[in-house]
Amino acid sequence: MIHARLYDADGRDREIDPEPGIADRIKDRQLLWIDVEGRDRADLETLASAVGIGRHLAGRLAEERGRADLTQYSDHIHLVLETMEAAARHGDDARNGSDAEPERRELDVVAGRNWVVTVHSDPTPVLDRFDDLTRGDTQYGALDAAGFIAAIVDEALAGYLELAEEIEREIDRLDERALRTRPHDDVLARIVELRRRIGLIRRTLTPHRLAFAALARPEMELREELGRPWPGLTDRLDRAIDGVENLRNLLLGTYDIHMGRAAHDANEIMKRLTLLSAVLLPAVVLAGVMGMNFRVDFFEDSANFWVVVGTMALFGVSLLAAARWRGWL
């Protein structure tokens, strides 16, 4: 499915048909955006005739690369973006929006003089938000292709930042669970799951450094037909990567809380066992002494049995009172 929109800074934005050679008829202060959903060969051939890209690039657009990349051609560039969104944002059944695997989608962006093409296999939330933002009469026609790409990339990075914020909220909830650990709680399993998810996000995001660095190289300033990319793009990427790295540090803090709570619980158990042993020890000693096989007048009176039992109870109560006074109970 092909959708084309012409942004006109001196007129009205409008939907148009992607006719062959239409990119050559775009004027200054106009910008053409063609969005192709699905990688159908027929749609890509239509796209190629509309903007004048070669068969080689059309063939590359038919397949996903699986990694961020940038390729420069004589009069256009091909940027591959890997977008990632929280699955719960699209209606998937996910508890608190964090249990489901983040959705990863590849977005191809091809740009030439006053035109930008986006190609993706499935509906992409990044472009949905961007389309809502740019719909209607705007001044986007005054942008060059590089500025339009920067706006799309910024929206893609915003998806990573929102995903990082969601995971941070999940870590906060996990901290609370770690503080009140119950038997058979799965805090440690959740920590491992979140660590794996953070690693996936980081591995998807960091390859963009090479692609964005290529956009900022000095020779890109010579591409007057594209314009100069937004200079803050790499800084925005670095902040997104730092945000993801910070999640790992937060998760280590959650692990420390969990282990500290486990150690505290173990200490409480050992304290109770120690106190129980201290209470029973005098009784054990008395029982051992009274069970010795030699004759003493004390043993001749059966009433002394209750004296021994009372002494045992007195020792136990005394130890419990001492423990209470010292704050051990």
KAQUI-V797021 format. One record per residue. PHI is phi in whole degrees, -180 to 180 (* if undefined). Layout:
<<PHI> <PHI>>
This chain:
<<*> <-114> <-129> <-126> <-133> <-106> <-89> <-127> <-70> <-106> <-146> <-118> <-68> <-154> <-84> <-134> <-91> <-76> <-75> <-59> <72> <-66> <-65> <-73> <-101> <-76> <-94> <-65> <64> <-128> <-142> <-103> <-118> <-116> <-113> <-116> <-99> <96> <-112> <-70> <-60> <-64> <-64> <-70> <-67> <-62> <-62> <-60> <-72> <-77> <-112> <81> <-86> <-80> <-63> <-61> <-68> <-61> <-67> <-68> <-69> <-76> <-124> <-83> <-89> <82> <-162> <-62> <-161> <-137> <-127> <-103> <-115> <-63> <-130> <-159> <-128> <-127> <-111> <-105> <-112> <-109> <-95> <-146> <-135> <-69> <-62> <-64> <-71> <-113> <95> <-69> <-77> <-142> <-66> <58> <72> <-133> <-80> <-78> <-65> <-59> <-88> <-111> <-133> <-94> <-128> <-93> <-123> <-117> <-138> <-134> <-69> <65> <-145> <-137> <-120> <-121> <-131> <-152> <-79> <-127> <-54> <-117> <-56> <-59> <-73> <-62> <-67> <-65> <-64> <-63> <-70> <-101> <-70> <101> <-73> <-131> <-103> <-64> <-63> <-78> <-75> <-90> <-62> <-65> <-65> <-67> <-61> <-60> <-66> <-66> <-62> <-62> <-67> <-65> <-67> <-61> <-62> <-65> <-66> <-65> <-64> <-64> <-64> <-66> <-66> <-63> <-65> <-65> <-66> <-62> <-65> <-69> <-60> <-63> <-66> <-66> <-74> <-121> <-56> <-111> <-57> <66> <-72> <-107> <-59> <-64> <-64> <-68> <-62> <-63> <-64> <-67> <-64> <-64> <-68> <-63> <-61> <-63> <-63> <-65> <-66> <-79> <-83> <-63> <-61> <-66> <-58> <-64> <-66> <-71> <-63> <-65> <-65> <-93> <-68> <-57> <-67> <-67> <-70> <-80> <-84> <-64> <-71> <-98> <91> <-98> <-60> <-57> <-65> <-88> <-65> <-68> <-65> <-62> <-64> <-62> <-66> <-65> <-65> <-62> <-62> <-69> <-62> <-63> <-61> <-65> <-66> <-63> <-69> <-63> <-64> <-63> <-63> <-63> <-62> <-62> <-68> <-64> <-66> <-64> <-66> <-63> <-62> <-64> <-64> <-63> <-64> <-64> <-64> <-66> <-65> <-64> <-65> <-63> <-63> <-66> <-68> <-83> <-60> <-60> <-63> <-64> <-65> <-63> <-62> <-67> <-66> <-68> <-92> <-70> <-93> <-147> <-91> <-136> <-57> <-59> <-78> <-75> <-95> <-67> <-66> <-66> <-57> <-73> <-64> <-65> <-62> <-63> <-64> <-59> <-63> <-64> <-60> <-63> <-63> <-62> <-66> <-65> <-65> <-64> <-65> <-65> <-65> <-81> <82> <-79> <-114>>
